[in-house]
Amino acid sequence: MGAIAICLVGLAVVILSILWLRLHAFLGLLLGAFVVSILTPEVGVEAMSRVAEGFGTGCRKIGILIALAAIIGQCLLVSGAAERIVNGLLSLLGVKRAPIAFLGSGFVLGIPVFFDTVFYLMLPLVRAFSRTNPKVYLLALLSVVAGASMAHSLVPPTPGPLLVADRLEVSLGVLIPAGLILGVVTISVGYGYARWANRKFEITYREIEGPEIESKAPKELPGLGWSLLPILLPLVLISLGTFLGVKGDLPEWLQIISGKNIAMALGAGMAVILAAKYCELKKVINEALSSGGVIILITAAGAAFGAVLKDTGIGSELSGMVGSGGGVLLLAFVLTALVRFAQGSATVAMITAVGIVAPIVLDAELGFHSVYVALAIGCGSKPLPWMNDSGFWIISKMSGMNETETLKTFSVMLSLMGVVGFAVVWLASILIPMG
């Protein structure tokens, strides 16, 4: 059986096991990796050991980062730092520009905090604002979704971009600023669509049952600078280390603290200090590691799937078919979008697609920096969200929109952001190849 056929079988196993058998994504990816490994002639009898080796390598490279990111996110929530960030932007921009504040807050919080958590956190604030401004309810709601969803797919340390960076051998110090820049462009597109949709569709504020936030008094919240520090510190350190390292001006002490694990640990330490005043740290960290542990398992299983796909020789077979670097970008985007459409999860789509694309990228002369492939995969995880996506139902039920309204607003907006983002990536790879 050829490499492409083995790859297609592996993809089918992953998608069907998640959709039809209703297996957890961790088990679906692991099963797909095992099937691919068995079908690969050169591996065969060592199938399980190759899967375990790929799983262990993935866990070693991204496990600590995801665990620390989960701690940062949970501590921001319980300390009130997340609320302070939202309130700070609301104060800065004013009530008339509140949707822009929701957009920016969603994007900033979406870097260390998982998308559904950001949505749960900010929905009560959107409701409180919309009670007195019912005609801009949809605009405020979609602004949160646009900001948080793009950060989730473009900016590490969220799990998808982390694994994509690792598999493509892209430095986090390059992917972080690139993801931030592209993120600003795509959320601006999303905001533009949200404004149009708010005028086009008559979806005003609806009173429904749901979580209500227990707001702290402003004097009980940490300062805005301290609230942002756990997020900004690791991002700045990692990016600065990469930039100065390229120029050859990196002192040894900065080389140490700009390492991705140390930088994230410093950010987590700041978050823990913030949270210590407001909660029992052991309980908060246990909750963070419980949620982060599941993500580590899924991401490491995706790494195992990617490792055994590489063993098939899929890279050399596909590189001749897709041709130029532009063809690789298109393959990365379309493949990720198709997997997203088939099984629903943006993260699973990213870590599945990169397993196929990475061998091509590592073997080919692209003519541009491989960070563009990482960004194309991130953009590819946005289009075509529908009823098989858990996020679709969270937004529909928690906002009071029916399925048709959610498809016309949420699904179209994410698809538009993904397509425009990919067009920007394609253009940038030509104008600023960085190769």
C-alpha positions as CSV (number, residue, x, y, z in Angstrom):
1,M,0.0,0.0,0.0
2,G,1.4,3.4,-1.0
3,A,2.1,6.2,1.4
4,I,-0.9,8.3,0.2
5,A,-3.3,5.4,0.6
6,I,-2.0,4.7,4.1
7,C,-2.4,8.4,5.0
8,L,-6.0,8.4,3.8
9,V,-6.8,5.3,5.8
10,G,-5.3,6.9,8.9
11,L,-7.3,10.1,8.3
12,A,-10.5,8.0,7.9
13,V,-9.8,6.1,11.1
14,V,-9.3,9.3,13.1
15,I,-12.4,11.0,11.7
16,L,-14.7,8.0,11.9
17,S,-13.6,7.0,15.4
18,I,-14.4,10.5,16.7
19,L,-17.7,11.0,14.7
20,W,-19.1,7.5,14.4
21,L,-17.7,5.6,17.4
22,R,-17.8,8.8,19.5
23,L,-14.4,8.1,20.9
24,H,-12.4,10.8,22.7
25,A,-10.1,12.7,20.4
26,F,-7.1,11.2,22.3
27,L,-8.2,7.6,21.5
28,G,-9.1,8.5,17.9
29,L,-5.7,10.0,17.2
30,L,-3.9,7.1,19.0
31,L,-5.9,4.5,17.0
32,G,-5.2,6.3,13.8
33,A,-1.5,6.4,14.6
34,F,-1.5,2.7,15.4
35,V,-3.3,1.7,12.1
36,V,-0.9,3.8,10.1
37,S,2.1,2.3,11.8
38,I,0.9,-1.2,11.2
39,L,0.3,-0.5,7.5
40,T,3.8,1.0,7.0
41,P,6.0,-1.9,5.7
42,E,9.2,-0.7,7.2
43,V,7.7,-0.3,10.7
44,G,5.2,-3.2,10.9
45,V,6.2,-5.3,14.0
46,E,7.5,-2.2,15.8
47,A,4.2,-0.4,15.4
48,M,3.3,0.2,19.0
49,S,6.8,1.2,20.0
50,R,6.9,3.8,17.2
51,V,3.5,5.2,18.3
52,A,4.8,5.3,21.9
53,E,8.0,7.0,20.8
54,G,6.1,9.7,18.9
55,F,3.8,10.2,21.8
56,G,6.7,10.6,24.3
57,T,8.5,13.0,22.0
58,G,5.5,15.2,21.6
59,C,4.8,15.2,25.3
60,R,8.4,16.1,26.1
61,K,8.4,19.0,23.7
62,I,5.0,20.6,24.5
63,G,3.7,19.0,27.7
64,I,5.3,21.5,30.2
65,L,4.2,24.5,28.0
66,I,0.6,23.4,27.9
67,A,0.5,22.7,31.7
68,L,2.0,26.1,32.5
69,A,-0.4,27.8,30.1
70,A,-3.3,26.1,31.8
71,I,-2.0,27.4,35.2
72,I,-1.7,30.9,33.9
73,G,-5.2,30.8,32.5
74,Q,-6.9,29.5,35.6
75,C,-5.0,31.9,37.9
76,L,-6.1,34.8,35.7
77,L,-9.7,33.8,36.1
78,V,-9.7,33.3,39.9
79,S,-7.6,36.3,40.7
80,G,-9.9,38.7,38.8
81,A,-7.0,39.6,36.4
82,A,-9.1,38.5,33.4
83,E,-11.9,40.7,34.6
84,R,-9.5,43.6,35.1
85,I,-8.2,43.3,31.5
86,V,-11.7,43.5,30.2
87,N,-12.7,46.4,32.5
88,G,-9.4,48.2,31.6
89,L,-10.2,48.0,27.9
90,L,-13.8,49.1,28.5
91,S,-12.6,52.1,30.5
92,L,-10.0,53.0,27.8
93,L,-12.4,52.8,24.9
94,G,-15.7,53.8,26.5
95,V,-19.2,52.4,26.3
96,K,-19.7,53.3,22.7
97,R,-16.6,51.2,21.7
98,A,-17.4,48.4,24.1
99,P,-17.6,45.8,21.2
100,I,-14.0,46.7,20.3
101,A,-13.0,46.2,24.0
102,F,-14.7,42.8,23.9
103,L,-12.8,42.0,20.6
104,G,-9.4,43.0,22.1
105,S,-10.1,41.3,25.5
106,G,-11.1,38.1,23.8
107,F,-7.9,38.1,21.7
108,V,-5.6,38.8,24.7
109,L,-7.3,36.3,26.9
110,G,-7.5,33.7,24.1
111,I,-3.7,33.4,24.2
112,P,-3.4,31.6,27.6
113,V,-7.0,30.6,28.2
114,F,-9.0,28.0,26.2
115,F,-11.7,29.4,23.9
116,D,-14.7,28.0,25.6
117,T,-13.5,29.4,29.0
118,V,-13.0,32.9,27.5
119,F,-16.5,32.7,26.1
120,Y,-18.0,31.6,29.5
121,L,-16.0,34.4,31.2
122,M,-17.0,37.2,28.9
123,L,-20.6,36.2,28.2
124,P,-22.0,37.7,31.4
125,L,-20.2,41.0,30.7
126,V,-21.7,41.0,27.2
127,R,-25.1,40.4,28.7
128,A,-24.7,43.2,31.2
129,F,-23.7,45.6,28.5
130,S,-26.5,44.4,26.1
131,R,-29.3,44.8,28.6
132,T,-29.0,48.6,28.2
133,N,-27.8,48.3,24.5
134,P,-29.9,45.5,23.1
135,K,-29.5,46.4,19.5
136,V,-25.7,45.7,19.5
137,Y,-26.0,42.4,21.3
138,L,-24.9,40.4,18.2
139,L,-22.0,42.7,17.6
140,A,-20.7,42.4,21.1
141,L,-21.2,38.6,21.1
142,L,-19.4,38.1,17.8
143,S,-16.6,40.4,18.9
144,V,-15.8,38.1,21.8
145,V,-15.9,35.0,19.5
146,A,-13.7,36.6,16.8
147,G,-11.0,37.6,19.2
148,A,-10.8,34.4,21.2
149,S,-11.1,32.0,18.3
150,M,-8.3,33.5,16.3
151,A,-5.8,33.7,19.2
152,H,-6.7,30.0,19.8
153,S,-5.4,29.0,16.4
154,L,-2.6,31.4,15.7
155,V,-0.7,32.3,18.9
156,P,1.2,29.9,21.2
157,P,1.0,28.7,23.9
158,T,-2.5,27.4,22.9
159,P,-2.1,23.7,22.0
160,G,-2.7,23.7,18.2
161,P,-0.1,26.3,17.4
162,L,2.4,24.8,19.8
163,L,2.3,21.4,18.1
164,V,2.3,22.9,14.6
165,A,5.4,25.0,15.5
166,D,7.1,21.9,16.9
167,R,6.3,19.7,13.9
168,L,7.3,22.3,11.3
169,E,10.4,23.3,13.4
170,V,9.3,26.9,13.6
171,S,10.7,28.9,16.5
172,L,8.0,30.2,18.9
173,G,9.8,33.5,18.8
174,V,8.9,33.8,15.2
175,L,5.4,32.3,15.3
176,I,4.3,34.4,18.3
177,P,4.8,37.9,16.6
178,A,3.6,36.6,13.2
179,G,0.5,35.1,14.8
180,L,-0.2,38.3,16.7
181,I,0.1,40.4,13.5
182,L,-2.1,38.1,11.4
183,G,-4.5,37.9,14.4
184,V,-5.0,41.6,14.4
185,V,-5.7,41.5,10.6
186,T,-8.2,38.6,10.9
187,I,-10.1,39.9,13.9
188,S,-10.5,43.2,12.2
189,V,-12.1,41.3,9.3
190,G,-14.3,39.5,11.8
191,Y,-15.3,42.7,13.5
192,G,-16.2,44.2,10.1
193,Y,-18.5,41.2,9.4
194,A,-19.9,41.4,12.9
195,R,-20.9,45.1,12.3
196,W,-22.6,44.2,9.0
197,A,-24.4,41.1,10.5
198,N,-25.6,43.3,13.4
199,R,-27.3,45.6,10.9
200,K,-28.5,42.8,8.6
201,F,-30.0,40.3,11.1
202,E,-32.5,41.3,13.7
203,I,-30.8,39.5,16.6
204,T,-31.2,41.6,19.7
205,Y,-30.6,40.8,23.4
206,R,-32.4,37.7,24.7
207,E,-32.7,37.0,28.4
208,I,-31.8,33.3,29.0
209,E,-30.5,31.2,31.8
210,G,-26.8,31.0,32.1
211,P,-23.7,31.8,34.2
212,E,-23.6,35.2,35.9
213,I,-20.2,36.6,36.9
214,E,-19.6,37.7,40.5
215,S,-17.8,40.9,39.8
216,K,-15.3,42.1,42.4
217,A,-15.2,45.7,43.4
218,P,-12.6,47.6,41.4
219,K,-10.3,48.0,44.4
220,E,-10.4,44.3,45.0
221,L,-9.0,43.6,41.5
222,P,-5.3,43.5,40.7
223,G,-3.9,46.4,38.7
224,L,-4.1,46.3,34.9
225,G,-0.3,46.0,34.5
226,W,0.0,43.1,37.0
227,S,-3.0,41.4,35.3
228,L,-1.3,41.6,31.8
229,L,2.1,40.6,33.1
230,P,1.6,36.8,33.2
231,I,0.5,36.9,29.5
232,L,3.0,39.5,28.1
233,L,6.1,38.4,30.0
234,P,6.6,35.0,28.3
235,L,5.5,36.3,24.9
236,V,8.0,39.2,25.1
237,L,10.9,37.1,26.5
238,I,10.5,34.3,23.8
239,S,10.2,36.8,21.0
240,L,13.1,38.9,22.2
241,G,15.3,35.9,22.7
242,T,14.7,34.8,19.1
243,F,15.2,38.3,17.6
244,L,18.4,39.0,19.5
245,G,19.6,35.4,18.8
246,V,19.4,36.0,15.1
247,K,21.5,39.1,15.4
248,G,24.0,37.3,17.6
249,D,23.6,39.7,20.5
250,L,22.0,37.3,23.0
251,P,23.7,37.4,26.5
252,E,23.8,34.1,28.4
253,W,21.3,35.2,31.1
254,L,18.8,36.2,28.5
255,Q,19.3,33.0,26.6
256,I,18.3,31.2,29.7
257,I,15.2,33.1,30.6
258,S,14.0,33.4,27.0
259,G,13.9,29.7,26.6
260,K,10.2,28.7,26.1
261,N,9.8,26.6,29.2
262,I,11.6,29.1,31.5
263,A,9.7,32.0,30.0
264,M,6.4,30.2,30.5
265,A,7.4,29.2,34.0
266,L,8.1,32.9,34.9
267,G,4.6,33.8,33.5
268,A,3.0,31.1,35.5
269,G,4.9,32.2,38.6
270,M,3.5,35.7,38.2
271,A,0.0,34.3,37.7
272,V,0.3,32.2,40.9
273,I,1.4,35.2,42.9
274,L,-1.6,37.1,41.6
275,A,-4.0,34.3,42.5
276,A,-2.5,33.6,46.0
277,K,-4.4,36.5,47.5
278,Y,-7.8,35.3,46.3
279,C,-8.0,31.5,46.5
280,E,-6.5,28.3,47.7
281,L,-3.6,27.7,45.3
282,K,-3.6,23.9,45.5
283,K,-7.2,23.7,44.4
284,V,-6.7,26.2,41.6
285,I,-3.6,24.5,40.3
286,N,-5.3,21.1,40.5
287,E,-8.1,22.4,38.4
288,A,-5.7,23.8,35.8
289,L,-3.7,20.6,35.5
290,S,-6.9,18.6,35.2
291,S,-8.0,20.5,32.1
292,G,-4.5,20.9,30.8
293,G,-3.7,17.2,31.2
294,V,-6.5,16.3,28.8
295,I,-5.1,18.7,26.2
296,I,-1.6,17.3,26.7
297,L,-2.9,13.8,26.0
298,I,-4.7,14.9,22.8
299,T,-1.7,17.0,21.5
300,A,0.8,14.2,22.3
301,A,-1.4,11.7,20.5
302,G,-1.4,14.1,17.5
303,A,2.4,14.2,17.6
304,A,2.4,10.3,17.6
305,F,0.1,10.4,14.5
306,G,2.4,12.9,12.8
307,A,5.5,10.8,13.6
308,V,4.1,7.6,12.1
309,L,2.8,9.5,9.0
310,K,6.4,10.7,8.4
311,D,7.5,7.0,8.5
312,T,5.3,6.3,5.5
313,G,7.3,8.6,3.2
314,I,4.2,10.7,2.6
315,G,6.4,13.8,2.3
316,S,8.4,12.7,-0.7
317,E,5.2,11.5,-2.5
318,L,3.2,14.6,-1.9
319,S,6.0,17.1,-2.6
320,G,6.1,16.0,-6.2
321,M,2.3,16.5,-6.5
322,V,1.9,19.9,-4.8
323,G,4.9,21.5,-6.6
324,S,5.8,25.0,-5.5
325,G,5.7,26.5,-2.1
326,G,2.4,28.1,-2.9
327,G,1.0,24.6,-3.5
328,V,2.2,23.5,0.0
329,L,0.4,26.5,1.5
330,L,-2.8,25.7,-0.3
331,L,-2.6,22.0,0.8
332,A,-2.0,23.0,4.4
333,F,-5.0,25.3,4.4
334,V,-7.5,23.1,2.5
335,L,-6.5,19.9,4.3
336,T,-7.0,21.6,7.7
337,A,-10.3,23.0,6.7
338,L,-11.6,19.7,5.5
339,V,-10.6,17.9,8.7
340,R,-12.2,20.7,10.7
341,F,-15.4,20.3,8.6
342,A,-15.4,16.5,9.0
343,Q,-14.9,16.2,12.8
344,G,-15.5,19.7,14.3
345,S,-12.5,20.4,16.5
346,A,-10.1,23.2,15.3
347,T,-7.3,21.8,17.5
348,V,-7.7,18.2,16.2
349,A,-7.8,19.6,12.7
350,M,-4.5,21.4,13.1
351,I,-2.6,18.6,14.7
352,T,-4.0,16.1,12.2
353,A,-3.1,18.2,9.2
354,V,0.4,19.1,10.3
355,G,1.2,15.4,10.5
356,I,0.7,15.2,6.8
357,V,2.1,18.6,5.8
358,A,5.3,18.6,8.0
359,P,7.2,15.9,6.1
360,I,6.7,17.9,2.9
361,V,7.8,21.2,4.5
362,L,10.9,19.7,6.1
363,D,12.0,18.0,2.8
364,A,11.2,20.7,0.3
365,E,12.6,24.1,-0.8
366,L,9.7,26.3,-0.1
367,G,11.2,29.6,-1.1
368,F,9.7,31.2,2.1
369,H,9.8,30.7,5.9
370,S,7.9,27.7,7.2
371,V,6.1,30.0,9.6
372,Y,3.7,30.8,6.7
373,V,2.7,27.2,6.6
374,A,2.0,27.2,10.3
375,L,-0.2,30.3,9.8
376,A,-2.0,28.7,6.9
377,I,-2.8,25.7,9.1
378,G,-4.1,28.1,11.8
379,C,-6.3,29.9,9.3
380,G,-7.5,26.5,7.8
381,S,-8.9,25.6,11.2
382,K,-11.4,28.4,11.1
383,P,-13.7,27.7,8.0
384,L,-16.8,25.6,8.0
385,P,-17.7,25.2,11.6
386,W,-21.2,23.6,11.9
387,M,-23.3,21.3,14.1
388,N,-20.5,18.8,14.8
389,D,-18.4,21.5,16.5
390,S,-18.9,21.8,20.3
391,G,-18.2,25.5,20.1
392,F,-21.1,25.9,17.7
393,W,-23.5,24.5,20.3
394,I,-21.9,26.5,23.2
395,I,-22.4,29.7,21.3
396,S,-25.9,28.8,20.1
397,K,-27.3,27.7,23.5
398,M,-25.5,30.3,25.7
399,S,-26.4,33.2,23.4
400,G,-30.1,32.3,22.7
401,M,-29.6,32.0,19.0
402,N,-31.1,29.1,17.0
403,E,-29.1,26.9,14.7
404,T,-29.9,28.9,11.6
405,E,-28.9,32.2,13.2
406,T,-25.7,30.6,14.5
407,L,-24.8,29.4,11.0
408,K,-25.5,32.8,9.4
409,T,-23.4,34.6,12.0
410,F,-20.8,32.5,13.8
411,S,-20.1,30.0,11.0
412,V,-19.9,32.6,8.3
413,M,-17.7,35.0,10.3
414,L,-15.1,32.3,11.2
415,S,-15.0,31.0,7.6
416,L,-14.5,34.6,6.3
417,M,-11.7,35.2,8.8
418,G,-10.0,32.0,7.8
419,V,-10.1,32.6,4.1
420,V,-9.0,36.3,4.3
421,G,-6.2,35.2,6.7
422,F,-5.0,32.6,4.3
423,A,-5.0,35.2,1.5
424,V,-2.9,37.5,3.6
425,V,-0.5,34.6,4.4
426,W,-0.2,33.8,0.7
427,L,0.5,37.4,-0.2
428,A,3.0,37.8,2.7
429,S,4.9,34.7,1.6
430,I,5.5,36.3,-1.8
431,L,6.3,39.9,-0.6
432,I,8.2,39.0,2.6
433,P,9.4,35.4,2.1
434,M,12.0,35.5,5.0
435,G,13.4,32.4,3.5
